């Protein structure tokens, strides 16, 4: 991976990780266009995602510090941690069981394009449903809500689905307000992505070379900075707008990939 490749991948990851457009899908497509292959590259992409999650840690640092310091004394803090654990487990368990099959079959441009289009159609359908907002803040999220969101999040094991999109839409289905669904999705990303990054880093310890470190650092810094911009943008955006624009982007982008692949214009 060259420094230019690292910057491009960092930007793609940071700008798409928290938008409902699938960062993994975009990284797979970008990786294909750049001609980057190999086990080390696959692992580096996961590590770049972890750098983006640091943006969430920074944005929600007051909430995280308060939760950690009040865990022994405040029921709301214990409930938040329990809800995040409940929502984390389905994807973690299914990911460990089906990891090899998913990577072998679905980590390719065409399946990603199909998932982008299908996910976009689902978002449009979800936006047309009547929303009943029962939970106006994180403290009102119940364990049942967390379980529902966790099951829906497991669908994001399919690249192109979008983890943030799945959890936010799952939150809306469960009665969370738009902002609450987005905030819970961001907080849930912390254990999910850090666990995945740690697991991939351990597996790739023999593949990563010292020469990879510089490009990895560059892509991680770019990923963090661009993710911070994306988080701030989405938190403001969801308060006043639907996700229809992202749905149409997914459909158009996925459609372009399918058409160019079918016509042979691009060798994905």
N, C-alpha and C positions, 0 to 999 in steps of 0.2 A: 504494500500500500504506500503510494507516494504521499507527500504532504498535501498536494492538491486533492487527491482522493480522500484523504483524511478530513479535510475541510468540508468537502462536498457531503460526505457521509454524516459528519457532525451536524451540519445544517439541516439535512433531511431528517435526521433523527429528532433533533431538538424541536423543529417546527411542527412535526407531525405526531410526536408521542402522545400529546394530550388532546389533540383534535380528533374527532371521530372519523378519521380517514385511513387509519392503520399505518403506524410507523414501520412495523415489521414488513408489511407488504411493500411500502415505498423503499425500504432498505434492500429488499430482495431485487426489486426492479432496478434500482440504482446500481447495485452490485453487478447485476447482469450486464447493464450498459457499460460499466467501467471495466468489465472483464476480470473481476476479482473472484478467485476461487480458492478453495482449500479450507481445511479444518480450522486453521488459525484465524482466517478471515471471519468464519462463522462465529467463532468465540468472541472476536473483537467487536462484532456488531452487538452482541449481548452486553458487553462491558460499556459500550457507548450509550446504550439505553440506561444503564445504571447512573451514568453521569447526568443524564437528563433528569432522573429522579431526584438528584440533589437540588435541582431547582425547586421542586415541590417542598423539600425539607426546608429550604431557605424561605420560601413564600409563606409556609405555615409554621415557621419556627416557634412563634409564640404559643400556638396551640399545642405543638408537640412537646415543648418544654413544660407547659402547664400540665398536660396529661401525664407526663413522666413523673413530675414532682408531686402530683396530687393523686396518684394511682392508689395509694394506701388509704386515702381519706375521702375521696369523692366518688360516689356511685356512677356519675356521668362519665368520668374518666375510665373507670373499669368497664363500663358498658361499651364505650367506644373501642377499647382494645379487644374486647370479646367479639364485637361485631366485625371488626377487621379480620380477626382470626377465623371466624365462621365463613366470611366471604372469600378468604384466601384459600381455604382447604380444597374445594372442588377442583379448581384449576391446577393446584399443586399435585394432587393425587392423580388426576387424569393425565397431566403432563408427564409425570414420571412413568406412568404405565404405557402411554402411546407415543412417547417422544420419538423413537426411531421411525415408526410408521409415518408420523406427521412430517418429519423432515424429509423422508425418502419420497413421499408422494406429493406433498402440498407446498413445499418450499421451492416453487417454480413460478415463473411469471404468469403462465396461463391460469393455473388455479387461483393465484392472487387476483388476477383481473376479474375472474368470475365472482370471487368473494366480494370484491369492491362493488360490482354491479348489484349483486343480490343484497348486500348490506345496505346499499343506498336505497333500494326499493323498500326494504324493511323500515328504514328510518322515515321515509315519506309516509308509509302506512302508519307508523307509530305517531307521527306528528298530527295526523288527521283524527286520531282518537281523542276522546274527551279526557282531559287530565283532571284528576281529583287530587289536589295537593293537601295531603294530610300531615306530612312532616316538613316544617318550614326551616328547621335547622338540624345539624348533625346530632344533637342530643335527643331528638325525637325519633331517630332511626331505631327500629326494633330488631331483635335477633332474627325474626321471621323475614323482615326486609333484607337483612344482610344475607340470609341463606338464599333468597331468590336472586339477589344480585350476584352472589357467588356462582350459582348454577349458570346464569346467563353469561357471566364472565368466562366460564370454561369454553364457551363457543369461540372465544378469541384465540384459542389454541390453533385455530385455522387461520393461517396468515392471510391478511387482507380483510379480516373481519373487523378489527380494531378493538383493543381491550378497553380503551376509554369510551368508545362509542357503545360497546355492549353494556358496560357498567352504568353509563349515564342513562341509556334507554331503559335498562333494567330498573334503575332507580325511579324513573318516571312511571313505569308500569306499577311499581310498588307504592306509589303515592308520595314520592319525594318531590319537593319543588325543584325547579331547574338548577338553581344555584346549589342547593343541598346535594342533589344528585352528582353535580360536577365536583363539589368538594369531597364527597365520599369516594368518588372515583379516583381523585388525585391522591387521597390518603391511602387508599387501598393499593395504589401502584407502588408504594414504598416497600412493603414486605414482598409483593409479587416479583417486582423487577430485581430487587436486591438478592432475593433467594435464587432467582434464575441466573443472575450474574455471578454469584458465588459458586453455584453449581457448575456453570460453564467454565469459569476460570480454573476451577479445580480439575476438570476434565482436560482442559487444554494446556495444563502446566508444561507438558512436554513439547507442545507444538509452538508455543509462543517463544520467540527469540528476543535477545536483547535489542536487535535492530528494529523490532516492532514497537518498542516502547515510545520512541519519539512521535511516530504517527498516531499511536494510541492516545498519548497525552494531548496532542493537538486536537484530534477529533473529539475527545472528551470535553475539553475546554469550550470548543465551539458548540458542542451539544448542550452543555450546561447553560451557556449564555443565550442561545436561541430558544431553549426550552423555557427559560425564565420569561422571555417576551411572550411566548405562546400561552403560558399559564395565566399571566396577567390579562392578556387579550381575551381568553376564553371566559374567565370569571366575569369580565365586564359584558361580554357578548351574550352569554346565556341568560342574563337577567332581563333582557329586552327582546331577544330574537329566538326563533326556532332553529332547528338543525337542518332545515330543508336545503339551505345553500350547500352545506357539506354533503348532503345526500346527492344532489345534482352533480357536484364535483366528482364524487365517487363513480357515479354512473357514466359520466362523460369520459373520465380518465380511464376507467376500466374498459369502456367501449372502444376507445382509441387503441388501447393495447391489443384487444382482440382483433380489431380490423387490420392493424398493421402486421400482426402475426399471421393472420389468415391470408393477406395479400402478399406477404413476403417482403414488405417494405422495411421491416426491422426484424433482425434475428434475435429475439428475446432469449 
